[in-house]
Amino acid sequence: MKKIDKKSKKKLAFYLVLRITIFAILVEQIRLQNFHNVFLCVLSLGIFFMPAIVERKFDIELPDVLEAVIVLFVFATLILGEIEEYYVKFKYWDTILHTLNGFLMAAIGFSLVNILNKSERIHLTMSPGFVAFTAFCFSMTVGVMWEFLEFFMDMVTQSDMQKDTWFPIISSVSLHPEGANSAVALQVKSLTVEGVAEIDGVMTPYLKTFESYLDLGIYDTMIDMIVNFVGASVFCILGYLYKIGKGKGKIFRNLVPRFKKKNKINTP
């Protein structure tokens, strides 16, 4: 019987703790009959198997640090953010995760191009600058696609994934009294919202007055894109420095996947 080394034991314990936590939340959500959250729990557990599948399918080795960060990111997004409502409880939770997403997606994009560069089956060589630029574009594209998904879900299910923001001032061309193409800034003193809202499955008359303007997701989307840009830029700059031999190799050995050694015995 093959012994499990200390590093593997830590990895198994890490996954075990996360899976037990998610399973406990899953059972609770089933009891509450909150099937949306049940789906998120099942999705999270399924995503946890993806690193192992990718490694076997493409014969590459994912660094443990990268794998742990990806898994924790999924846990922080779906379980803590959505089910435990950290997006509401902590003001900058969403901003932090979008910054990390930009960094992670740049790492994945960088890795994909780097693997293609080193593949013996593909005759492709890219300069360090082009590798970094491609990784940046990959990260930003994923960020944009995620914002598309949030917008689509909000339009179809009224889920408010694009969190709204309150502002004391509204500036709009539509407010110009003569219809001119000139923005009018308006200090909001009173905003009355009247309608019928579905609260806990019950249609309830809603009437409330606020002292601010409610921005419907635009500010949130733009902040998400900006911090995604920051995260992607940081990784790509570090990646470029690494490729030209001026960066710290240890960081990238922990973040960038590589081909498995031919003589390495792959254990399940």
C-alpha positions, 0 to 999 in steps of 0.5 A: 500500500502506497503511503500518502505524503504530508503534502497530500494529507493537507490537500485531502484535509483541505478538500474534506473540510470544504466538502463537509461544510458544503454538504451540511449547508446543502442538507439545511437548504433542502430542509428549508426547500430553497432549491436555488441554494441547493443547486449552488451547493451541488454546482460547487461540489461539482466544480471541486472535481474540475481540477483533477479532470483538467489534469488528467484530460490535458496531462498537465499539473496544476500547482496546489496553490493555484488549485486551492485559490480556485476552490476557495474562490468558488466557495467564497462566491457561491457559498459565502457570497450567495447562500450566506449573503456575504455580498450584503453583509460585507460591503466590499465582498463583491469588489474583492472577489472581482479583483481576485477573478481578474487576477485568476483569469489572467493566470489561467489565460497566461497558463494556456498560452504558456502551455501552447508555447511549450507544447511539442505538438504545436509549432507556436512561439509568442513573445513575453509581451504578447503572452501577457497581452493575451492573458490580459485579454482573456481575463477581461473577456471572462469578466465581460461575459460574467457581467453579461450573465448577471444582466441576463439573470437580472432581466429573466429572474429579477435576481439583482446580481447587478447590485444597485447603488444609492446616489444623492445626485442624478445627472441625465440628459433626459432631465433637460426641460427643453430636451437638449443634449445637455446633462442636468444634475439634480439633487434628489430630495425625494424618490417615491417607489410605489407598486406591488412586490412579491415578498416571501411568495406574497404579493404585497403593496409597496410604497416608500419614499427615499432621499436618494436616486437608485442606480440600477446596476450600472455603477456596480458593473463598472466597478466590477470591470475596473477591479477586474482590470486591476487584477488582470493588469497586476498578474500580467505585469508580473507574468511579463517580468517573469518571462523576461527573467526579472520576476520571482520564479517561485510565485509562478511555480505556484500559479502556472500549470505545467506539463507532467513529467514523462517519468512521473507516476500519476496517482488518483 
